[in-house]
């Protein structure tokens, strides 16, 4: 677990205390549904061509009565430079050369890398959003006024993207909108337009 997520969890606990919502007393039906959606987000990141994850059980979900379902997860990016380093661990001379290239990257190179990571972040956000729309409606135990929230964090301190590093991304949907989308009461574009997406600046 990254330091960023460790910082977030006490904040989430403070939110629960302040609003009076509780994760206690969750029955087996709710646990089963939450576990299923956890696996959906894990599979989404594992299958992604843009996200890099550390394990197959990366997502953690909790039901907060009065607020809804909160899922936290972590990922980094599939980076060509990093992949080259991983592929050349047997050749120490080549490995040293690759690290020198990274350390000597000029401002223009860092900007290009930040732009590339921004593109990757947008792709992962899109994948997580689609998973939320497709499976959030299966959390049928949620009340109309509750939400389904996905809070994503980097492995390290931040995602070094343009125009500035980010500490987290939060995607939130009303449970009622997800249920309406699941049964065809609203279309994809309408459901997408009703999402709240927040990027936290480092």
Buried (B, 14 or more C-beta within 10 A) or exposed (E): BBEBBEEBBEEBEEEBEEEEBBBEEBEEEBEEBBEEBBBBBBEBBBEBEBBBBEEEEBBBBBBBBEBBBBBBBBBBBBBEBBEEBEEBEEEEEBBEEBEEEEEEBEEEEEEEBBEBBBEBBEBBBEBBBEBBBBBBBBBEBBEEEBBBBBBBBBBEEBBBBBEEBBBBBBBBBBBBBBBBBBEEEBEEEEBBEBBEBEBBEB
